[in-house]
Amino acid sequence: MTFQRRTILGGFAAMAALQAAGACAKPGRKLRVGVIGGGLIGASVAAQLAKAGAEVIVFEKTRPAAGATEKSVAWINPVVNDAHYMKLRLESMDAWLDDDRTLGMKAIWGGSISWAYANKKDSLQTKATLLEATDDPPVYLTGEGITKASPGVFPGDEVKLAFQTAKDGHVDPVFATQRYLAAAKRFGAEVLYPCEVTAIKVVGGAVAGVTTTKGDFELDHLVSVTGTDTPRIMALMDRKLELAHKPGLVVHTTPRPVTTKLVYEASSILEFKQYADGRYLTSFTSGPPNLPQHTEILKHQMAYPDAALQQFHGDMLIARTAEYMPAIAEAKATRVLLGFRPYPLDNKPIAGPVPGIKGAYVLVTHSGITLAPILGRYAAQEIMTGVEAPILAPYRPARYITA
Ligand SMILES: Cc1cc2nc3c(=O)[nH]c(=O)nc-3n(C[C@H](O)[C@H](O)[C@H](O)COP(=O)(O)OP(=O)(O)OC[C@H]3O[C@@H](n4cnc5c(N)ncnc54)[C@H](O)[C@@H]3O)c2cc1C
């Protein structure tokens, strides 16, 4: 199978052509859509809906990007072990290029290098094989080859499989969220924060409005883009959703001379990258080990229990990353963030109408930085025109959301 990248909907320009024909606005006025959640996906949806002619209000309980978005590695990539899901991600990468160009996202398009030691070789091979059928096939490397391709990175001779891709990118996810929200506002959207949605009014099986910490709002349509809080939002409509619990650690550093544009994925242990201003970001991909000190983190979401542990984690993660990229040892941790991934049980997106509640739509996914542009486009298309996007068929909420 060959995946061809192609532009769907044509981004912001084409969205202008979408009118509220298929959606249920009150006569004489625009469709009023509430977007709950001001993370990257919520911001993308808000921008696309506002551009398409909806009256949009974003409700964000803390501040834009305060959820998983600001704790993300923000690697934009197609690398997964499922062909259909890879296709969706590739479409989103095209949409990213479009949004980067039109909205000035300052994404860095330098590609990536992934490698695996013996225990992770097979799962990385599955992903590499799927990439071979795309227009950015993997270039296979040895451990030594990685150092040649990216001087200053030394994964060692135990590498069993490694490859480089050319088209992946990365972004500052907080900045990108701000750009989408600014675009949404230019098209007339209101962005309210701090403003928590505390109740959802459903009349005759259809969304009628929300109660928030800033008052009540009448709505025709509601989009929940609330990351790990999605089960709570579903409960407000008497719907059940379980997500997996996946903590993640991300460390930002002081700047050092810029040596790379690549994103590195080290055998499902670490992911790291360097921003254009020299700051590094590094993250454990594997989640916290099962130690007694991690009991609480492994059970539920929480803030760092104390500053000393935060500092310890920052220093440890820099030291671990320096085993592969020694230059990072000269940097100091500036922000050590404990994040929680919005993680559907099958690690695929949940996207579409909430079963049994007319006018309610939900988006919750890991890899939401990669997917934000495409999910924004498809959600806006489905809400505004009622025309279903066939590519979203495997990701419909009914597989996990029940009454
Ligand atoms: C450690 C880590 C590394 C990651 N790395 C990558 C990566 O490299 N590439 C990638 O593509 N993805 C990555 N992800 C995943 C990605 O960050 C998320 O999928 C994405 O940020 C989800 O965006 P979102 O807008 O759906 O959710 P969020 O960013 O979580 O936003 C949800 C928002 O909803 C708000 N909210 C919740 N309840 C309410 C309410 N009742 N009222 C009003 N507002 C509410 C919250 O305050 C929050 O701001 C990573 C995540 C983590 C934690």
The ligand as a Gaussian input file, in Angstrom:
#p B3LYP/6-31G(d) Opt

LIG

0 1
 C        4.924000      13.801000      28.510000
 C        4.107000      13.942000      27.254000
 C        4.738000      13.881000      26.018000
 C        3.965000      13.984000      24.841000
 N        4.619000      13.979000      23.647000
 C        3.910000      14.120000      22.493000
 C        4.578000      14.215000      21.239000
 O        5.809000      14.183000      21.159000
 N        3.811000      14.349000      20.122000
 C        2.449000      14.427000      20.163000
 O        1.819000      14.530000      19.106000
 N        1.792000      14.364000      21.349000
 C        2.485000      14.222000      22.505000
 N        1.850000      14.193000      23.715000
 C        0.382000      14.215000      23.734000
 C       -0.161000      15.616000      23.524000
 O        0.505000      16.527000      24.357000
 C       -1.663000      15.615000      23.805000
 O       -2.286000      14.612000      23.032000
 C       -2.263000      16.978000      23.441000
 O       -1.592000      18.012000      24.109000
 C       -3.739000      16.980000      23.791000
 O       -4.249000      18.268000      23.558000
 P       -5.708000      18.633000      24.023000
 O       -5.963000      20.017000      23.591000
 O       -6.645000      17.580000      23.578000
 O       -5.670000      18.456000      25.607000
 P       -4.982000      19.332000      26.759000
 O       -3.762000      20.026000      26.301000
 O       -4.842000      18.429000      27.946000
 O       -6.070000      20.451000      27.046000
 C       -7.267000      20.171000      27.705000
 C       -7.696000      21.465000      28.346000
 O       -9.018000      21.328000      28.850000
 C       -9.122000      22.136000      29.997000
 N      -10.306000      21.696000      30.752000
 C      -10.506000      20.481000      31.337000
 N      -11.700000      20.435000      31.959000
 C      -12.286000      21.644000      31.749000
 C      -13.524000      22.214000      32.148000
 N      -14.404000      21.530000      32.895000
 N      -13.802000      23.470000      31.764000
 C      -12.935000      24.193000      31.006000
 N      -11.720000      23.703000      30.618000
 C      -11.408000      22.438000      30.979000
 C       -7.800000      21.895000      30.718000
 O       -7.498000      22.922000      31.624000
 C       -6.816000      21.836000      29.544000
 O       -6.201000      23.072000      29.288000
 C        2.562000      14.147000      24.921000
 C        1.951000      14.262000      26.165000
 C        2.712000      14.171000      27.325000
 C        2.032000      14.331000      28.667000

